[in-house]
């Protein structure tokens, strides 16, 4: 792929930030990670929060980040190898 396919309108490279989460015990870390991704000198084109098998955390993320442009908060299949 060429840089042109990943550039924003100003000609700078753009990126998508993926933040993986699975427990509400790390809520403060999740909030800090999303805020940090959104306030970089070159903000991310998209910020994606992936919640692994935690419906309560997924709901909390959707409430906290309702206007987050480009945010995706899908439930995901387990990657831990356990059924």
Secondary structure, 3 states (H helix, E strand, C coil): CCHHHHECCCCCECCEEEEEECCHHHHHHHHHHHHHHHCCCCCCCEEEEEEECCHHHHHHHHHHCCCCCCCCCCEECCCCCCC
